[in-house]
Amino acid sequence: MSEHTTSPTCAWIHYARPRPHWYLVAEADKAALKADWAKVEDKARAAGAVCTGTYHIRGQHDFETVSVWTFPGSQAAYEHWQALVEARYSEFFAFTNNIGLEVAGGSDG
Amino acid sequence: MSALTGDTDVFTAERGGDARACIVFTGTRQDVLPGIYTETHRQAILEVLKELENEGWLLNQRCVFDPYADATPMALDTGFTHDHDIAGVFEAPSLDAAVAGTVRLEQAGWSRAFRTEWMIGLREFAPVFGKGAHEDHGWAFMALWEWNDQWCEATREERDEYDLECDIAFKGDLDHEVNISGRMRLDIAHGWHHLGYWEIAGPDVADSAIRGHETVADFKFTTSRHIVGRVLPLSSLIAPKHDDRKAANV
């Protein structure tokens, strides 16, 4: 349990798939948007976030990819997501997200 | 924090101080056999709820409208129309506190009683009062919703026009003496983008108000799930279904 610490490590799991109109965006515009989103991710990494990778899951899920991140606190995860929203990411990708705190010693048994 | 969309006639961004976290939940009973969940667990959950209240949590949405209202933890009894049995909204001082608090509740015994979806986010808009409707209503309506692909594809002008159309429906809600406890933003940790929580006089009010939203084509740009329930003390909603004394035989 970590309720008495101020910023426990927070997992942030992000599922995504392109929205239909993403396929109509010109390649140059796609590249510019992707570059913006990459900058947001670089900024998160510089602030202590870690992404273990983005994995293809379309074969078993409604979404196409899942990315697994850890952030120094859920507020940092929120700020990363907000930066992506402001960079129009959620306009072009449908998503679902989870945040989670590390479990010490498993569940309640 | 910045909202996903701007202010309208009805809604304004929450002002003053840091944004508070919200915890939206739906729970389905799973204590199908004696011994899974007992009065001892219920007492442990009530103890955690008391601790959370002392740590600055708000466990009764009535207090959003009236800070001097009874702060007894409350939730919606939803089993009569939904596959989950209870639903509700808490507020916590921070996102980390929100997540940790749900774990504490689960570990106290909540996870034995309920299969729960905890949706954690931040308050986004300030509460709005219906016309002449400042008292407790007894019932509540929860709307989980997301912007759909069509909204995402729409231009800024189309979205602004849509917001103003929806404001007509929200003004209609206020005419139904509905109190709206602001708007909660859930997209950081869920597929639903938002929650709206209304105090209503009964299920018929929700139906009538939603017809107003259909009239202005609210659902053109959103997908939503609606939950209606009677507001009851959480202490009774989490009562064990089985007598402890029979558990020894299991």
Interface residues (C-beta under 8 A of the other chain):
Chain A: M1 S2 E3 T6 S7 P8 C10 W12 Y15 R19 P20 H21 G73 S74 Q75 A77 Y78 W81 Q82 V85 E86 S90 E91 F92 A94 F95 T96 N97 N98 I99 G100 L101 V103 S107 D108
Chain B: M1 S2 L4 S94 L95 D96 A97 A98 V99 A100 G101 V103 R104 E106 Q107 G109 S111 R112 I120 L122 D149 C152 E153 D187 I188 A189 H190 G191
